[in-house]
Amino acid sequence: MRISYNWLKQFIKLDWSSEETAALLTDLGLEVEGVDKYESLKGGLDGVVVGHVLTCVQHPNADKLKITTVDLGNGEAPVQIVCGAPNVAAGQKVPVATIGTTLYDESGNGFKIKKGKIRGEESHGMICAEDELGLGQSHDGILILADDLQPGTPVSKLYDIESDEVFEIGLTPNRADAMSHLGVARDLRAGLAQQNIQTELITPSVSNFRIEKRTLKMDIKVDDSKLAPRYCGVTLSDITVKQSPAWLQNRLKAIGITPKNNVVDVTNYVMHELGQPLHAFDAGKIKGNKVIVKTLPAGTKFTTLDDVERTLHEEDLMICDEAGPMCIAGVLGGKKSGVTESTSNIFLESAYFNPVSIRKTAKRHGINTDASFRFERGIDPTITRYALRRAALLIMETAGGEVTSEVEDFYPKKIEDHTVFLHFDNVTKVIGQEISKETIKKILVSLEIKISNVSEIGIGLVIPAYRVDVEREIDVIEEILRVYGYNNIEFTQKLNATVSNSSRTEDFKIQNIAASQLTALGFNEMMANSLTTPEYVKLSENLKEEYNVTMLNPLSNDLSVMRQSVLFSALEAVSFNINRRRGDLKFFEFGKTYHKLPSGYEEKKHLTLTVSGNKTAESWIQQTQQAGFFMLKGYIDALLGRLGITSVQSQPTESDTFAEGLAYRLGNEVLVEFGVVKKQILKEFDIKQEVLFADFNWSAVLKIVSAKIKYTEISKFPEVRRDLALLVDSSISFEEIYNTARKTEKALLKDISLFDVYEGKNLPEGKKSYAVSFTLQDSDKTLTDSQIDKIMDKIRQSLEKQTGATLR
């Protein structure tokens, strides 16, 4: 937000430098991010003086050039200047850009006047035309000044050049009350009062507002007072739409607004002056002399001022006449009802609209205007009529005309100030320092917060309606603190710290252990938005639309619900990277899903792994290998092992998002589901390569985790390997072989590995062959052949009995 210092001084008399004022505003919470210089004429004609042409003769080496001698009034000898203007003559008073002066072209590019030679003759300056000084467009000849001017007089004194300093304020969204010069002046007055500088807030007078005639009445009808709690309007007739006067243009240009015409400029001026947006309609284009504030059926077409045809939503509040819509209320005007040079009568609108309604409409149509910026944050409902009268007076001042109707003011239910009780003890408790009761009262009064009653324990307060961000006691304390000054709060040199005992299995510690494990395996952590599109629930039968947690005020339809599944956030990240030629991906994310269940709202913690592309990068030494299901399974087993979770049961997953997959369970709790994502789902994200995904029930994992590392001394005695080729039924899994062998020999069996699987020729139908290695070791002595044979025979018999396995 840009605030003109000259404009600000119209509200509050202050002789401080811009640096001092900027520092105070920043201390008050209106952070000044920079101070820019504004000049209505770039350069301010600095270095340009009145010169008296003493002589003027033809240049000996150029037909179109003349040599002049000019008195610059500096007490020195006249200077020689070569000039190409056809109208230069002896005896004239002319503007001269002296050596070192910087002039600017139409694009704002500067060029410096230097001593030089033109066709062999020295030239010590430049006699200027009006376009070279930025005073006009003419370049027919030099600018000739009045004869009675004294040589040496700065030309800047002859013209009304506006010079200003502009504060760039980083306004926080809660400070709707400060979105104007008046609002900033109010805060500045409170800050000055804290420094014992008493100043008066000067507001523009509207005492001259008069209703001359009642010849152009507009009836106002508001269909829904909740959407438009207050609506004011008045007509002005016989105005002349033209260019605004220089002072008005300079005010707007200083804060970055391009002037359009006097009527539109006045509405912009009052909006930035008082914080009240206004809109002017061409009264001749209002059908039936009736203004109706209402919503229209969904699908209605409407062309706005920017020449864009928009399709209206049934909740968009519109300003209409009897023929149809004229303006999107509080957001943007319509093309057909706008003020043009042919306009002679206008209807001027000033209103207070429901902030939520305006914000939804602005976001829905992707429009961000100065008016919507203010309306959607909440403006002052008490100045609606005052701002209207202020604008009407300025329009008559700049465009002529007269007021030709009563001020219609629809305000069925007054928006009341709200009350808060402030406890003195709470002020001390929150701030950490006692502030005297008198200082507290002084600050509150300077903020226009009324004191209704005072007691020993606290004070009753009445908060103005325009302070939409001050509703609770803590808000009042924040106001006291920012005006009192954060820099004035004392602190001690003593540093206190609290050391608390925390469990090794605290959530964040386990999360860090898991993250370290995954990054060591080559994964990158991702963080996805919890807000997503409601369309994703259609991709899985396990997700229900009625379980969506919807946003009351969404930024867009794509961010209107909280996610029920973490899969789709991962696929968005995969698609994003693939589209940028990064196809070998390994991601993990700690996140939550959100559900609106019949029993109430529920959040679930998740850890997800996403793998896609090649297992290894391209290399001359080895061929690339695509990441596969068992690679993902290995990552999951390694992670669970690191967390001390080893005794899990696997079974086919019940998730309909996987083409194939497994689930690990522990008792009745599913710890993780993982598998290959269905191609049908990948197609929705324009992903053509295989994606592997794992979804951990992180809450369940945290309940049983044991991150304590167990270790044993490396044995000094050799290990022994024995292999068995087992013929088993096709339905038998390696897991059954593994578990049976483990149960048979717990002490000396260290490892079991499957190194070959064969099905097909030379095997009976319905059979397959497993080649399994068994590693045996005793930590206390070397195993003998008889011990090994006895153990292997026991394992063979157990496998034959439990799984039906036979040796090939």
N, C-alpha and C positions, 0 to 999 in steps of 0.2 A: 504494500500500500504506500502510495506517494503522498506526502504532506508538504504543502508549500509553506515556508516560514513566513513570507509576507502575508499570506492568507491567514495563517494561525495568529499573527499579531493583530488581526482585526477583531479577534475574540478576546485576546488577553494582551494587555500592554506590557511589553517586556523588552529590555535593552540588552539582554544577554547575547553573547556570541552563539553562533549555531553549534559550536563544539560543546559549550556548556549546556545548552538546551538538549542536545542529543544525549549527553551523558545522563541528565536527569530523567529523560524519557526512558532510556534503557534501564535505569534503576527502578523505574515504576512498572517495568514489565513490557513496555512498548519498545522492543529492541530496535534500535536504529542500526541498520546494516550498512548504511553509507549515506553520505551527504553529497548531492550533485549540485553543480552550479547551473542556473538557467539564465539565459539572456534572450530577450525578445529579438535582439539583433546580435548575431554571433560576433563576439569580439568587442561589442559595445562601442564601436568606433574609437577605440583606444588608439591614440597616436595620430588621429585625423584632426587637423586644425584648419581654421579659416586663413586663407592666404589671399594677398592682394597682388593681382597681376600688374606689374609695373610696365613691362615691355613685352611685345609679341612680334617676332619677325619670322620670315620664311626660313625653313631649314635648308641649308645650301645643297644637301645631298639627297633630299626627298621632297617630292611635290606635295605630299599629304601631311607632312609633319611641320610643326612650328617650334621655334625656340622662344621660351618665355623666361623672364626673371620675375621671381615671386618673393614678396616680403612675407615671412612667416611670423612676424611680430615677436620674435624672441630676442630682439636687441642685437642680433648679428646681421651680417651683410645678406642681402637678398640672394637666393639660390637660383641656379639655372635648372629648368625642367623642360624636357622635350615632351610635347603633347601632340596627339594626333586628332583631337576633336576639332570639327569644322567651326564650332561656335566660340572658341576661345579668343579673347581679345584683351587688349590692355585696359586697365581700369576696373576689371571685374573683381568681385569677391567670390572665391571658389574654395571647395573642400580639397585639402592637400593631405595625402597619406605620406607622412615623413619617413625618412630612412629608419628601418627596423620595425615599421608597422606591419601587422599581419592582417590581410584581407581574406575574405572567404567567398568561394564561388557558390553556385546554386546547390551543389551537392554537399556543401559544408567543408570542402577541402580548403585548407589554408595555404596562402602563398605570401612570402615575406618580401617587402619592398627593400630593394638594395640599390646602392649607388652603382651606376653603370654607364655605358656608352651606347647611344643609339645612332647608327650611321655616322659614327665618328665624333659625335657631340656628347659631352657629359650631361647626365640627368640625375638630379639629387631629390628624387621623390616622384609622386604621381598625382596629377590633377584628376579627380575622379568623377565619373558619371554616377547617376543614382543607383543603377543596377550593380555597379562595382562595390557600392557601400551597403547594398541590401535594403535600400530605401524605396525601391520601385523596380519596374521592369524596363524602363527607357534606357536605350544606349545610343540615342541620336546624337548626343553631345554631352559635354560636361555639365554638372549641376551648378547653376549660377545662384549664389546666395544674395541676401539683402545687402544693399550698399552701405548701410549704417553699422555693419558689424565690424568689430575691431580685429585686425590680424592677430593670429595666435590664439583666438578663442577656441576652446575644444568644441568640435562639431557635435559631440554627444550632448552638450547642453542645449542645443537647438531642437532636439527631438526627444520625445517621451519614450525613453528606452527602459524597459522593465528588466531589472536585475534581481534575481531571487536565488535562494538556496532551498533545495528540496530534500526532505528526509525520506529515505527508503526504509519503511518500518516493516519488520517481519511479524505481522500480526498473527497471534494464535487464534484458532477457530472459536474459542470461548468468548473472546472479547468483541462481541457484536456491537457493544456500546461505543467502541472506539473507532468504528469504521467511517469516520468523518472528521472534518477539522474541528467541529464543535466538541466531539467526543474526546479528541486528543487534548483540546484546550481544557476540558473539565479535569482530566487526569493531571495535566501540567499545573493547573491551579492548586490541586490537592498536594502535589509535590512541593510547590513553592510555599504553601502554608506550613508544611512541616519544617521548612527552613526559615520560618517567621517572616516570610515575604507575603504580605496580604495584597492580593490582586482581585479585581472585579471581573467577572465573566460577562463580556459584552455580547449580547445576542441581537441579531438584526431586528429592527422595528418593523411592524406591519400596521402601525396605527393609521397610515395613509390609505389603507385598503377601503375602497368605497364601491358600492353597487350603484352604477350610474343609471342603468336601465334594467328592465326585466323583459327583454324582447326575444331572448333565445333560451328557453327553458329545456333542459334535458331531464326526463324522468329516469330515476335509478331504481332498478329492481334486483335484489340479491336473493337468489334461490336458496343458498345454503350459508347461513351465518357462521358455521363452524369453519368453512374454508375461507370465508372473507368476513372476519369479525368486524372490520370497519372499512367503509368505502366512502370517499368524499369526491365531489366533482363540482366544477364551476365552468361557465362558458365565458369566452372573451371574443369580442367582435371587432371588425374593421382593423385588424392588425396587418402589418406589412412584413412578410417573411423575406429576410435579406441577410447579409453578412453581419455578424456580431461586431460590436465595438471592440476596439483594441484591448481595453482592460479585461473584458470577458474572455477574449481569445487567449490573452497571455496567461490568465489564471488556469485555463484548461490545458494549454500547451505545457505549462510548467509541470503538471502532474501526468503528462503523457497522453492526453485526450486530444484528438484532432477535431477542431471546430467544424460544424456542419452549417447550421443557420441559427439565427437568434433564438428561435423558439426551442429547438432541440438543445442548444447550448445552455439555455437557462435551466432546463430540466436536469441536465448533467451537473450544472453548477450547484444547484440546490441539493442534489443527491450527495455530492462530495462535501458540501458545506454543512448540512444538517444530518445526513445519513438517511434521508427519506427519498426513496426512488419515486419518480413521477413519470407520467406518460401523457403526451398530447395527441389527441385525435383531430383530424380534419372534421369539424362539425358538419360541413356540407355533405360528407360521405356517410353520416350516421342515419340510417333509414328509420323513419318514424319518430325521430327525436327521442329515442329511448335507448338507454344503456342497461343491458341485462348481464348480470354476473352469474354464470352457471356452467355446468359440465355438459358435454355433447356426446352423442353415441359414439362408441368405438368405431374406428374406420373413417371418420369424417376427415376430409382433406382440407388442409389450410396452408396457404403460402405466407411465409414470414418475411420480414424486412430484408433478409439476406437472400431472397429470391429462391428459397428452397421450399418445395412442397412437402409438407409433413403430414403423417397419418396420426390422428389424435387418438389418445387412450380415453377410456370412459371416465377416468379419474382426473384428467387434465382440466383445471379450472380456466375458463375462457371469458373474455369480455366480448359481448355480442351486441348486435342491434337486432331489429326485427327481421332482417334478411339473413343473418348468419354471423359467424365469428369475425372479430376484428383484431384480437390480440390474445396471445397466451399470457394469462394473468401473471404478472410479476417476473416474467421471463423474457419475452420478446414480442414486439409489435408485429402487426400484419402489414403487408405491402399495400393493400388497397385503402387502408384508413390512415396512412402516414401523412405527416405535414410536408407539403411541397411549396414551391415558390408561388403557386397560384392560390394557396390557402389564404382565406381572409377571416374565417371564424374557426375557433378551436374549442374543443371540450378538454379541459385539463383534469387529469385523474390523480388522486393521492389516496393510497389505501394501505391497510395492514392485512396481509394474507397469512394463512396458516403456514408456518415454516416447513413442516414435514411435507405438505402437499406440494409446495414450490420446489423443494429439493428433489422429490420423486419425479416431477415433471421435467425439471432441468436435466437430471441424469438420464431419464427415459429417452429424451430427444438429443442428448449429447450437446446441450447448449450451456455455455457459461458466460453470463453477462454480469456487468457491475450491479444491475438490479437484482438478479437472482442470487448473486453472492451475498447480498445484504438480507433479502427476504428470507432465504433459507436458514439463516443464522438467528433471525429474530431482531426486528427493528423496534424503535420506540413507538408504541401505539398512541402515546399522548400528543405527539407533534404532527399528526396527520393533517389536521385542519390548518395549523400554523404554517407548515411547509407549503401547503397549497396557496395560502394567501401571500406568502413570501415570493413564490414563483410567479404568481399573477402580477404582482407589483413590478418584478424585474422584466417580465414580458412586455408590460405596458411601457416601461422605461426604454426598452431596446427595440420594440416593434410597434409601439403606438397602440391604438385601440382602447377599449374600455370593457369593464366587467358588465355582462348583460344577463346575469342570473344570480339567484341566491346560491350560497354554498350549500349544496345538498350533502348531508352527513348521515349516512346509515351507520348507526352504532347502537344496536339493540341491547347489548350487554357489555357494560364497561369492564375493561380489563383492569382488575384491581392490583394495587401494590400488595406485596406479600410481607408477612411478619416473621421475625426470627427473634428468639431470645438468646442473648449472648452471656455466657457465664465468665466472669473475670478469671476464675481458676483455670478454666479450659484454655484461655488465651495464654496464660503463663505456662501451662503444661505443654501446649503444642509448640510455642515459640522457644521455650527453654530459657526464657528471661522475663522478668517482671517488667511490664510497661505500665506506667501510671494511669490511673483511671481517667484523669483529665486529658492525657495525651490520646488515649483511645477515643474519647468523646470528640476531641478536636479533629482527629482523622476521619471519623465517621461523618461528622458534619461537613467536612470539606469534600466528601464523596457524595454529598446530597442524600445520605442515608439518615432518615429522621429518627430521633430518639423519642419514643412514646412514653416510657416510664423508666425510672432508675431505682434500684434497690442495692443493698449491701453486696448481694451475690452476683448481680449482673444488670443488664439493661435490655429493655424491650425495643426492638427496632422495626422500622417500616422501610422495606427495600423498594426503591423505584422500579416500576414495571419494565423500564428499559434495561435493567441489569438482569438479564435472563440467566446469567451464569452464577448469580448469588442467591441461592435458595436455602442453604443450610448454615448452621453455626460455623462449621469448618470453612465454608466459603467466606464468611465475614472475617474470620481470623486471617485468612490468606490476604484479604484486602487490607487489613490493618498492617500486616507484615510488609507487604510490598510498598506501601506508602511510608511506613516507618523507616524502611530501608534494610535490606538484608545485610548490607555492609555495616550497619549499626549494631548488629547482634554480636555480643562479646563471646569469646570462646577461651577456654583455658589451655595452657601448655601441656596439661596432663593428658596422656593417652590411655584410655581404658579399653580393655579387650576381654572378651569372654571366651574361654576355651571349654567346649562341651564334649562329652564322651559320645562318640557315635559308633554305631555298629559297622562291622566290616561289610555287612550285606545291605547297607543303605542303598536306596534305589539309584541315586546318582553315581555311586561307586560301582555298582554292577553295570550300569550303563557305560561308564568309562572303560571298564574291563572289556566289555563286549565290543565297544568301538575300537579299542586298541587292537584286539584280536582281528577284527575285520579289516582295518586299515593295513595290518601286517599281511593280510591275504590279498591285498591289492584293491580293496573296495574304497570308494569315495562316498562320503556322507552327503546326503541331499536333504533339503528342507522344503516341504511343499506347503502350499496354502491349504488351510483347513476349509476354506470356502470353495465351493465348486458348483457345477451346473446340475440341476435336477434331472437332466436327461440321462445321467449315468446309471440311475437305478433301473433303467430299462434293459441294461446289458446283462443283468443277473436276476434269476428268479428268486435268489435268496435275499434280495434287497426289495424293500417295499416303499412305495411312494409316501404312504401315510406315516412312515417312520422318519421322514425328513425333518430336520430342524431348520426351519426357514427364517431368513432375515426379515425383520420388520421394515428395514430401510436399505435394501441392497444397492450396491454401486452399479450392478448390471445383472442381467439374467444369468450370465455365466458364473456369477459369484453370489447366488441368491440362497444357497442352502449349505449346510455343513456336511462334510463327506461322511457317508456310511461305509465306504470301502477305501482302503489305502492303495489298492491295486491300480486304480485309474490315475491317481496322482503320479505313480511310478511310470505308467505308460506315457503320460504326458511328457515326463522328463526324457524317456527313451526316444520318443518321437522328435522332441526338440533337438536332441543331440545328433540323431541320425540325419536330420535335415541340415545339419552343419558339418556333415562328413566325419562324424565321430561315432562309429558303429560298434566298437569293442567296449562294452560298458559293464561296470560292476558298481552298483549303488546299494547303500543301506540307508534306512531312515527310521528314526524313533518318532512316532507320531500317535495321534489319537483318531478314533472314529466317534461319531456322535449320533445318538438315536433317540427318537421320541417314541418310547414304548408305551403301551397302555398303562404300565405301572409307573411311568414317569420318565424323565430324561436320564440318559445313561451315557457315560463316556468310557471307552475301552482303550487301553494302551496296547500299542503294537510295535514290533520291530519287523521291518521288511527287508528282504534281500532281493535284488533284481540283477539278473545276469543275461547278457545278450552279446552276440558276435563271436569273435574268435577267442580261444583260450590263451593263445600267445600271439604276439605281433609277428608280422612277416619278417623272415630272416633267411639268408642264404644257407644257413647251417641246418635248418629244419623246416619242414612243411607246417603251414598253419593248421590248427585243429580247432574245430568249432566247439564252443562250450556246450556241455551236455548235461543231462539230468543227473548223472552220477557225480559229476563235478560239483554241482550244487548240493547234492546230498552229502558229499565230503565236507563242504564248507559248514553245513548245518551240524554234522556230527562233531566236527572240530570245535565249533562254538559251544555246543552243549557240553562237550567234554571239558572245555575250559571252565565252564560254570559248574562243574561237578555233577552234571546230570547224565547218567549213563544207562540206567535201567528203564528204557522206554520200549513201548510196543508200537509196531508199525502196522498200518492197515491202509487200504485204498481210501483216498480222500473223497469226501461227500460234496466238495465245492464244485459248482457247475461252471466255474471260470477256467478249469483246467481240462485239457484234452486227456492227460494222464497225470497221475500224481500220487503222493503218499501223505499220510498224516501220522505224526508221532503222538502217542498218548501216554499218560501216566495215570493209571486208575481211570476215573471217569472224565479227566480233564484233557482236552486237546492242547498240546503245547505248540505245535507248528503244523501248518499245511503247506505243501510245496509241490510244484510240478511245472508242466509246460502249458503256457497260456494258450487258450483256444485261438485258432486263426481268425475265427469270426469276430472275436473281440479286438484282435490286433488290427483288423481291417478298419475298424472305426477310428483308429488313430493313425492310419496310413503307414503301418509298420509291416514290412514284408519279410523280415528275418525273425527267427525263433526267439522267444523271450521266456526265460525261466524265472519263476517268482516264488518266494517263500514268505509266509505271513506268520510271525510268532505271536501267540497270545502272551504278551509281555507280562501282564499281571499274573498269569499262572506261573510263568517262569520265575518271577520274583519270589513267589511263595516257597519254592522248593530249592532255590539256588544255593549252592555252597561253593563260593569262589575261592575257598582255601586250597592252596596248591599242595598236593601230596607227592612225596618223592621217596624213592628207595635207593639204596646204594647199588651201584653197578656190580653185578656178580663177577667174581674172579674166575668162575668155571664156565666151560664152553656150553653153548646151546646146541641142540640136536634137532634136525629137521627130518620129518618123515612124510611121505606123500601117499595119498590114497586116491585111486580112481573108482568113484562110486557110481553105480547104476541106480537111479531113483526114478520114481514116477514123475511125470511132467508137472504135476501139481505141487511138488515139494520145492520149497524155496531154500536158498542158501541160509537164510536166517534160522530156519528150523535145524539144519545141520549144525550151525554155529552154536545155538543154544543147547542142543543135546550134548555136544562134545564138552562144552563148558561145565555143564552140570555133572558130567561123568568124571572129569578130572579137574579139580579146582586148584590143586597145589602146584603142580609142575607144568601144566599146559599154559604157556605164555602167549601164544598167538595162533590164530587160525586164519588162513587166507585162501580165497578161491582164485586159482590162476588159469582155469580153462573150463568152458562149458561147451558140450557138443550134443547136437540133436541131428538125427538123419540116418544116412546109410549105415547098414550093419548093426543098427540098434533096434530092439523090438518096438513095435508101435506103442505110443503112449509113454515112452521112456526117454530119459536124457542122462548124460554123463557129466558128473562134476569132478574136476581134478582139484583136490584140496590138500594144502600143506599144513602140517601141524608142527609147531615149534615147542620143544620141551627144554626145560632148564631147571637145575637145582642150585640154589644160591649158596649151599653149604658144601657140596661135593660134586664130583664128576659122575654123571649117570652111566650105569653099565648097560650092556646090550640086553641083559635079561630084564632089567627094570623097564627099559624102553619098549621091548617086545610085549611085556605084560600090560603096560599102559595102552599101547596101540591096540592090542587085542581086546582090551576092555572097551575102548572107544568104538571099535568096529562092531562088537556085539551090541552095544547100546544103540548105535545108529541103525543096525539091522532091526532091532526090536522096536525102536521108537518111530523110525521113518520108513522102514522097509528097504533100506539101502543094502546093496550087495556089491562085492568087489568085481570089477570087470576082468 
